[in-house]
Amino acid sequence: MAIDRENPYGGKIRYFWNVGKPIIHEGAALVSLHKVGGLGHGFFTRSEGVLLRSENIMTESDPEKIVWETLPEGDAGLRAPPGGGPIAEEHSYVALSDGAIYSVYRTIDGHPAFTYSRDGGRSWMQPAYKRYANNRLMKHPRAANFVWKCDNGKYLYWFHNHGGNWYEDRNPVWLCAGIEADTDAGRVIRWSQPEIALYDDDSYVRMSYPDLVEDAGCYYLVETQKEKARVHQLDPTLLEGMWSQLEAGGSPTTENCIVEWNSASALKDQVAIPPLPRLNTRDHQRPDYGALDLRSGFTVELWLQLDHLDSGQRLLDARADSGQGWALQTTERGAVEIILNDGRGESRWDCDPDMLQAGRLQQLAVIVDGGPKIISFYVDGVLCDGGPFRQFGWGRFSQALRHVNRSDKNPIIAPGSTGARDHTPAEADAQRVEISSAIRKLRIYDRYLRTSEVIGNYRSGLA
């Protein structure tokens, strides 16, 4: 192919590698191969994908008689979408129920690429960047991103959910779930919004090159961080929740909901809450009495209608005068940020700046997940992924953050819109405070919610 003839050796030496498993399709074996056009900055400076196809490898015992052909037909393999960079590699393939072949692969464009073949791999549709079922672009760095077909005929997809263009930040691992859908061109895969599947406490650790194993109805992910190979059993409800995203309807999540308030409540402008979970504590079982990571978290969901997006609007404020506690407020970017403060340090993160609209009733949810120490924002059931504004839509908070209660004894919410009066200690002790007039409904959970649960809440509306 052209990529071989144009390498430094004119094709006399050819560079390639493989990280994918073969698939059996219409009686033939198909093996993924990644051709390399040059070496330099970033190791490989040009790459594209092909399939090696053999019709007799499964029946022929003499290796010299095994016949191979290279697909697609022509002089070029699977490349990045038009206008993309020179990198297209580590292609992963699955066969759909109508015989189409789907491939997904990494680029250095901040997005994974995909394409379909409807003639056994001999030709392919023009590659494009991968999208969710809601048509938002997916984001992914220069790292393995694999697709698997499950025994139930549905799909899972491994990626890292940020817009990097290098080998870094393969932690955490996110999963999407897919189901087939009919189009005029044939069957395609529709993809759910993602969930965090795996993480390492060390953000520099990179887990990659995975596989999916199914056994007796159980799902396992296999991966390595270059030193150890590990196997992780997945909670099947995590996967079922993602597949259910692609179906109509949804219901609100009630498990661990510690506050549910709406503007029609008997208490028009007041709410009380119990303490939110501690994120870590002292471990009295350790000889050095060091930290015990509780891996807890919480979720705040609002239905709100902002008259304007000016900065400085306090939507919820549960902080003491010292700043200890947590708050939600608008920022200069037309976004809403959460502030987390334990009296020793502070972390904050905000939603994407193009998601909120003045004068419109919207859902806003923020998840503080004490497992991977990640803050995620959702607006109208859509996970903020940074869009064109930043590489990451999710942010990390400090591992040292102990809790976000305004005191260890009586943590409360003290919300108020711009101009709301401060609360006196006596009012604080009563744990009755005002709710901003912009907020129509409030739910607080003493655990992190999954993406699928936030979407279910959004679909249920103000119910």
C-alpha positions as CSV (number, residue, x, y, z in Angstrom):
1,M,0.0,0.0,0.0
2,A,1.0,3.6,-0.3
3,I,1.8,3.9,3.4
4,D,4.4,1.1,2.9
5,R,6.0,2.4,-0.3
6,E,6.3,5.9,1.2
7,N,8.1,4.8,4.4
8,P,11.9,5.5,4.7
9,Y,12.7,2.1,3.1
10,G,10.3,2.4,0.2
11,G,8.4,-0.6,1.4
12,K,11.3,-3.1,1.5
13,I,10.8,-3.0,5.2
14,R,7.3,-2.7,6.5
15,Y,6.3,-1.6,10.0
16,F,3.1,-2.8,11.7
17,W,1.7,-4.1,15.0
18,N,-1.5,-5.5,16.3
19,V,-3.4,-5.2,19.6
20,G,-6.8,-6.6,18.5
21,K,-8.5,-10.0,18.6
22,P,-9.5,-11.7,15.4
23,I,-13.2,-12.1,14.5
24,I,-14.9,-14.8,12.5
25,H,-17.1,-13.3,9.8
26,E,-19.1,-15.1,7.1
27,G,-16.8,-18.1,7.3
28,A,-13.5,-16.2,7.2
29,A,-11.1,-15.0,9.9
30,L,-10.4,-11.3,10.0
31,V,-7.3,-10.0,11.9
32,S,-6.6,-6.4,12.6
33,L,-3.3,-4.9,11.6
34,H,-2.0,-1.3,12.0
35,K,0.4,-0.2,9.4
36,V,3.2,2.4,10.2
37,G,4.4,5.0,7.8
38,G,7.2,6.5,9.8
39,L,9.0,6.9,13.1
40,G,9.7,10.1,15.0
41,H,8.1,12.4,17.5
42,G,5.4,10.3,19.3
43,F,7.1,7.1,18.1
44,F,4.7,6.6,15.1
45,T,4.2,9.6,12.9
46,R,1.7,8.0,10.5
47,S,-0.5,5.0,10.8
48,E,-3.6,3.4,9.3
49,G,-5.5,0.2,9.7
50,V,-6.2,-2.9,7.5
51,L,-7.8,-6.3,7.9
52,L,-6.0,-9.5,7.1
53,R,-8.6,-12.0,5.8
54,S,-8.2,-15.8,5.4
55,E,-10.9,-18.2,4.4
56,N,-9.0,-21.4,5.1
57,I,-7.0,-20.7,8.3
58,M,-9.6,-22.5,10.4
59,T,-9.4,-25.7,8.3
60,E,-5.9,-25.8,6.9
61,S,-3.2,-27.3,9.1
62,D,-0.3,-26.5,6.7
63,P,0.8,-22.9,7.3
64,E,2.2,-22.7,3.8
65,K,-1.2,-23.3,2.3
66,I,-3.0,-20.6,4.3
67,V,-4.2,-17.8,2.0
68,W,-4.3,-14.2,3.1
69,E,-5.6,-11.0,1.5
70,T,-5.3,-7.5,2.8
71,L,-8.4,-5.3,3.0
72,P,-9.8,-2.8,2.2
73,E,-9.2,-3.1,-1.5
74,G,-7.1,-0.3,-3.0
75,D,-4.0,1.5,-1.9
76,A,-5.1,2.9,1.5
77,G,-6.3,1.6,4.8
78,L,-8.6,3.1,7.4
79,R,-7.5,6.6,8.2
80,A,-8.6,9.5,10.3
81,P,-11.7,11.4,9.1
82,P,-11.1,14.1,6.4
83,G,-9.1,17.0,7.9
84,G,-7.9,14.9,10.8
85,G,-4.3,14.1,11.7
86,P,-2.0,11.4,10.2
87,I,-2.7,8.9,13.0
88,A,-5.3,6.1,12.8
89,E,-4.4,3.1,14.8
90,E,-5.4,0.2,17.1
91,H,-8.6,-0.5,15.2
92,S,-11.1,-2.7,17.0
93,Y,-13.8,-4.6,15.0
94,V,-17.2,-6.2,15.7
95,A,-19.8,-7.7,13.3
96,L,-23.4,-6.5,13.5
97,S,-26.4,-8.8,13.1
98,D,-27.0,-7.8,9.5
99,G,-23.4,-8.7,8.5
100,A,-22.0,-5.2,8.6
101,I,-18.6,-4.7,10.2
102,Y,-18.0,-1.8,12.6
103,S,-14.5,-0.4,13.5
104,V,-13.5,2.1,16.0
105,Y,-9.9,3.4,16.5
106,R,-7.8,6.1,18.0
107,T,-6.6,9.4,16.4
108,I,-4.6,12.4,17.7
109,D,-7.6,14.7,17.0
110,G,-9.2,14.5,20.4
111,H,-11.9,12.2,19.2
112,P,-12.2,8.5,18.3
113,A,-13.0,7.6,14.7
114,F,-15.3,5.0,13.4
115,T,-16.6,3.5,10.1
116,Y,-18.7,0.7,8.7
117,S,-18.2,-1.9,6.0
118,R,-21.2,-3.5,4.4
119,D,-19.2,-5.8,2.0
120,G,-17.0,-7.8,4.3
121,G,-14.3,-5.2,4.8
122,R,-13.5,-4.7,1.1
123,S,-14.8,-1.1,1.2
124,W,-15.7,1.3,4.0
125,M,-17.9,4.3,4.5
126,Q,-16.0,7.6,5.0
127,P,-14.6,7.6,8.5
128,A,-16.2,10.0,11.0
129,Y,-15.7,11.0,14.6
130,K,-17.7,8.9,17.0
131,R,-20.9,10.3,18.6
132,Y,-23.3,9.4,21.3
133,A,-27.0,8.7,20.5
134,N,-27.7,12.3,21.4
135,N,-25.4,13.3,18.6
136,R,-22.7,14.9,20.9
137,L,-19.1,14.1,19.8
138,M,-17.2,11.6,22.0
139,K,-13.7,12.6,23.2
140,H,-10.7,10.3,23.5
141,P,-6.9,10.7,23.5
142,R,-4.2,8.5,21.8
143,A,-5.1,5.4,23.7
144,A,-6.6,2.0,23.0
145,N,-10.4,2.2,22.7
146,F,-12.1,-1.1,22.1
147,V,-15.6,-2.3,21.2
148,W,-17.0,-5.7,22.2
149,K,-20.2,-7.5,21.2
150,C,-21.8,-9.2,24.2
151,D,-23.7,-12.5,24.2
152,N,-27.0,-10.6,24.4
153,G,-26.3,-9.0,21.0
154,K,-25.6,-5.6,22.6
155,Y,-22.2,-3.7,22.8
156,L,-19.8,-2.2,25.2
157,Y,-17.1,0.4,24.4
158,W,-14.0,1.3,26.5
159,F,-12.5,4.8,26.3
160,H,-11.2,7.7,28.4
161,N,-13.7,10.5,27.9
162,H,-11.4,13.5,27.4
163,G,-10.1,15.4,24.4
164,G,-6.3,14.8,24.7
165,N,-4.2,14.1,21.7
166,W,-1.4,12.2,23.4
167,Y,-0.8,9.0,25.3
168,E,-1.5,10.4,28.8
169,D,-4.6,10.3,31.1
170,R,-5.8,6.8,30.7
171,N,-7.4,6.9,34.1
172,P,-10.2,6.6,34.8
173,V,-11.8,4.2,32.3
174,W,-15.2,5.0,31.0
175,L,-17.7,2.6,29.4
176,C,-20.5,3.2,26.9
177,A,-23.2,0.7,26.0
178,G,-24.6,0.2,22.5
179,I,-27.6,-1.3,20.8
180,E,-28.3,-1.8,17.1
181,A,-30.7,0.4,15.2
182,D,-32.0,0.3,11.6
183,T,-31.1,3.0,9.1
184,D,-31.6,3.3,5.3
185,A,-28.0,2.2,4.9
186,G,-28.3,-0.8,7.2
187,R,-27.9,-1.4,10.9
188,V,-25.8,0.9,13.1
189,I,-24.8,1.1,16.8
190,R,-26.4,3.7,19.0
191,W,-24.2,4.6,22.0
192,S,-25.3,5.6,25.6
193,Q,-23.7,8.2,27.7
194,P,-20.8,6.9,29.7
195,E,-20.1,5.6,33.2
196,I,-16.9,5.4,35.1
197,A,-15.9,1.7,35.2
198,L,-12.3,1.6,36.6
199,Y,-9.9,4.0,38.2
200,D,-6.6,4.1,40.1
201,D,-5.9,6.4,43.0
202,D,-2.7,7.5,41.3
203,S,-3.8,9.7,38.5
204,Y,-0.6,9.1,36.6
205,V,-1.2,5.3,36.4
206,R,-2.4,4.4,32.9
207,M,-4.6,1.3,32.4
208,S,-5.2,0.2,28.9
209,Y,-5.2,-2.7,26.3
210,P,-8.4,-4.3,27.8
211,D,-10.5,-7.2,27.0
212,L,-14.1,-8.2,27.9
213,V,-14.8,-11.7,29.2
214,E,-18.3,-13.1,29.8
215,D,-18.9,-16.2,31.9
216,A,-22.1,-17.6,33.3
217,G,-23.8,-14.2,32.9
218,C,-21.0,-12.3,34.5
219,Y,-18.9,-9.6,32.9
220,Y,-15.2,-9.1,33.5
221,L,-12.8,-6.4,32.3
222,V,-9.1,-7.4,31.8
223,E,-6.5,-4.6,31.6
224,T,-2.9,-3.8,32.4
225,Q,-1.0,-0.7,33.6
226,K,2.3,-2.0,32.1
227,E,3.3,-3.9,35.1
228,K,0.4,-6.1,36.2
229,A,-2.5,-7.8,34.4
230,R,-5.7,-7.5,36.3
231,V,-9.3,-8.8,36.1
232,H,-12.3,-6.9,37.4
233,Q,-15.8,-8.1,37.7
234,L,-18.4,-5.5,36.6
235,D,-21.7,-4.8,38.4
236,P,-24.3,-6.0,35.8
237,T,-26.7,-3.2,36.9
238,L,-24.1,-0.7,35.7
239,L,-24.3,-2.2,32.2
240,E,-28.1,-2.6,32.2
241,G,-28.5,1.0,33.3
242,M,-26.5,2.2,30.3
243,W,-28.4,0.0,27.8
244,S,-31.7,1.3,29.3
245,Q,-30.6,4.8,28.5
246,L,-31.2,4.0,24.8
247,E,-34.9,3.1,25.5
248,A,-37.7,5.6,26.0
249,G,-38.9,6.7,29.4
250,G,-37.2,6.9,32.8
251,S,-38.1,7.1,36.5
252,P,-36.6,9.1,39.3
253,T,-34.1,7.5,41.6
254,T,-35.1,7.5,45.3
255,E,-32.4,5.3,46.9
256,N,-30.3,7.4,49.4
257,C,-32.2,10.6,48.6
258,I,-31.9,12.5,51.9
259,V,-33.6,15.8,50.7
260,E,-36.4,16.2,48.2
261,W,-37.9,19.7,48.1
262,N,-39.9,21.6,45.5
263,S,-41.4,25.0,45.3
264,A,-44.9,23.7,46.0
265,S,-43.8,22.2,49.3
266,A,-45.6,23.2,52.5
267,L,-42.3,24.9,53.6
268,K,-42.1,27.4,50.8
269,D,-38.6,28.6,51.2
270,Q,-36.9,26.3,53.8
271,V,-35.1,23.0,53.9
272,A,-33.1,20.9,56.3
273,I,-30.6,18.2,55.6
274,P,-28.6,15.7,57.6
275,P,-24.8,15.7,57.4
276,L,-23.2,14.6,54.1
277,P,-20.9,11.6,54.2
278,R,-17.3,12.0,55.2
279,L,-14.9,11.4,52.4
280,N,-12.0,10.1,54.6
281,T,-11.3,9.7,58.3
282,R,-8.6,8.5,60.7
283,D,-7.9,4.8,60.6
284,H,-7.5,3.7,64.1
285,Q,-6.6,0.2,62.9
286,R,-3.4,1.4,61.3
287,P,-0.3,1.6,63.5
288,D,0.4,5.1,62.2
289,Y,-3.3,6.2,62.6
290,G,-3.2,7.4,59.0
291,A,-6.1,8.1,56.6
292,L,-8.9,5.7,55.8
293,D,-10.4,6.5,52.4
294,L,-14.2,6.0,52.7
295,R,-14.8,6.3,49.0
296,S,-18.1,7.9,49.7
297,G,-19.8,10.8,47.9
298,F,-22.9,12.8,47.3
299,T,-25.1,14.2,44.5
300,V,-27.0,17.5,44.2
301,E,-29.7,17.8,41.6
302,L,-31.6,21.0,40.9
303,W,-34.4,22.1,38.6
304,L,-33.8,25.8,38.2
305,Q,-34.7,28.7,35.9
306,L,-32.2,31.5,36.0
307,D,-33.3,34.9,34.8
308,H,-29.8,35.7,33.8
309,L,-26.3,34.0,33.9
310,D,-24.5,36.8,35.7
311,S,-21.8,35.6,38.0
312,G,-22.1,35.7,41.8
313,Q,-25.6,34.2,42.1
314,R,-25.6,31.9,45.1
315,L,-27.8,28.9,44.3
316,L,-27.0,26.9,47.4
317,D,-24.5,27.8,50.1
318,A,-23.7,25.5,52.9
319,R,-20.6,27.3,54.1
320,A,-19.6,28.6,57.5
321,D,-18.1,32.1,57.8
322,S,-14.7,30.4,57.5
323,G,-15.6,29.1,54.1
324,Q,-15.9,25.5,55.3
325,G,-18.7,23.6,53.6
326,W,-19.9,23.6,50.1
327,A,-21.7,25.9,47.7
328,L,-23.1,26.2,44.2
329,Q,-22.9,29.5,42.4
330,T,-22.7,31.1,39.0
331,T,-19.4,32.1,37.4
332,E,-18.1,34.6,34.9
333,R,-18.2,31.9,32.2
334,G,-22.0,31.6,32.4
335,A,-21.6,28.3,34.2
336,V,-22.3,27.0,37.7
337,E,-19.5,25.8,39.9
338,I,-19.3,23.7,43.1
339,I,-17.0,24.7,45.9
340,L,-15.8,22.1,48.4
341,N,-14.0,23.2,51.5
342,D,-13.2,21.2,54.7
343,G,-11.5,24.1,56.5
344,R,-8.1,22.9,55.5
345,G,-8.2,23.2,51.7
346,E,-10.6,23.9,48.8
347,S,-11.5,22.3,45.5
348,R,-13.9,23.5,42.8
349,W,-15.1,22.7,39.4
350,D,-17.8,24.0,37.0
351,C,-20.2,22.8,34.3
352,D,-19.5,23.5,30.6
353,P,-20.1,27.2,29.8
354,D,-22.5,26.6,26.8
355,M,-25.0,24.4,28.7
356,L,-27.1,26.8,30.7
357,Q,-29.7,29.2,29.2
358,A,-31.3,32.2,30.8
359,G,-35.1,32.0,31.1
360,R,-35.3,28.3,30.6
361,L,-36.2,25.6,33.1
362,Q,-33.3,23.1,33.3
363,Q,-32.0,20.2,35.2
364,L,-28.5,20.7,36.8
365,A,-26.9,17.8,38.6
366,V,-23.4,17.6,40.2
367,I,-21.9,14.3,41.4
368,V,-19.0,14.3,43.9
369,D,-17.6,10.8,43.6
370,G,-15.2,9.9,46.4
371,G,-14.0,6.8,44.6
372,P,-11.9,8.3,41.8
373,K,-12.2,11.8,43.4
374,I,-14.1,13.2,40.4
375,I,-16.7,15.9,40.1
376,S,-19.1,15.5,37.2
377,F,-21.7,18.0,36.0
378,Y,-24.9,17.2,34.0
379,V,-27.3,19.7,32.4
380,D,-30.6,18.4,31.1
381,G,-29.4,14.8,31.4
382,V,-26.2,15.4,29.4
383,L,-22.8,14.8,30.9
384,C,-20.5,17.8,30.5
385,D,-17.3,16.7,28.7
386,G,-15.6,20.0,28.2
387,G,-16.9,20.4,24.6
388,P,-14.6,22.7,22.6
389,F,-13.7,24.7,25.7
390,R,-11.4,22.4,27.6
391,Q,-9.9,18.9,27.4
392,F,-11.8,17.6,30.4
393,G,-15.4,18.0,31.3
394,W,-14.9,16.3,34.6
395,G,-12.5,17.5,37.3
396,R,-10.7,16.0,40.3
397,F,-10.9,17.2,43.8
398,S,-8.2,16.8,46.5
399,Q,-7.6,13.3,48.0
400,A,-7.0,15.1,51.3
401,L,-10.5,16.6,51.4
402,R,-12.1,15.2,54.6
403,H,-15.7,16.3,54.3
404,V,-17.8,19.2,53.0
405,N,-20.0,19.9,56.1
406,R,-19.9,23.4,57.4
407,S,-19.3,21.9,60.9
408,D,-18.8,18.5,62.2
409,K,-22.0,18.8,64.2
410,N,-24.8,20.6,62.3
411,P,-24.1,20.8,58.5
412,I,-26.9,22.6,56.7
413,I,-27.7,24.2,53.4
414,A,-27.9,28.0,53.5
415,P,-28.9,28.8,49.9
416,G,-30.0,32.1,48.5
417,S,-30.1,34.0,45.2
418,T,-28.1,37.2,44.7
419,G,-28.9,39.6,47.5
420,A,-30.1,36.9,50.0
421,R,-29.4,37.8,53.6
422,D,-26.9,35.9,55.7
423,H,-28.2,33.5,58.3
424,T,-27.6,34.0,62.0
425,P,-26.2,31.2,64.2
426,A,-29.7,30.7,65.7
427,E,-31.2,30.1,62.3
428,A,-28.4,27.8,61.5
429,D,-29.0,25.7,64.5
430,A,-32.6,25.3,63.4
431,Q,-31.4,23.9,60.1
432,R,-34.1,25.9,58.3
433,V,-32.9,28.1,55.4
434,E,-34.1,29.8,52.3
435,I,-34.2,28.3,48.9
436,S,-33.3,30.5,45.9
437,S,-36.4,31.6,43.9
438,A,-34.6,30.3,40.8
439,I,-34.8,26.7,42.2
440,R,-38.0,24.8,41.5
441,K,-36.9,21.4,42.8
442,L,-34.0,20.1,44.8
443,R,-32.8,16.6,45.5
444,I,-29.7,15.6,47.6
445,Y,-28.3,12.1,47.8
446,D,-25.8,10.9,50.2
447,R,-24.1,8.8,47.5
448,Y,-22.8,9.4,44.0
449,L,-25.4,8.7,41.3
450,R,-24.6,7.0,38.0
451,T,-25.1,8.8,34.7
452,S,-28.0,6.5,34.0
453,E,-29.7,7.6,37.2
454,V,-29.3,11.3,36.4
455,I,-30.8,10.7,33.0
456,G,-33.7,8.9,34.6
457,N,-34.3,11.8,36.9
458,Y,-34.2,14.2,33.9
459,R,-36.7,12.2,31.9
460,S,-39.1,12.1,34.9
461,G,-39.1,15.9,34.9
462,L,-40.4,17.6,38.0
463,A,-42.4,14.5,39.1
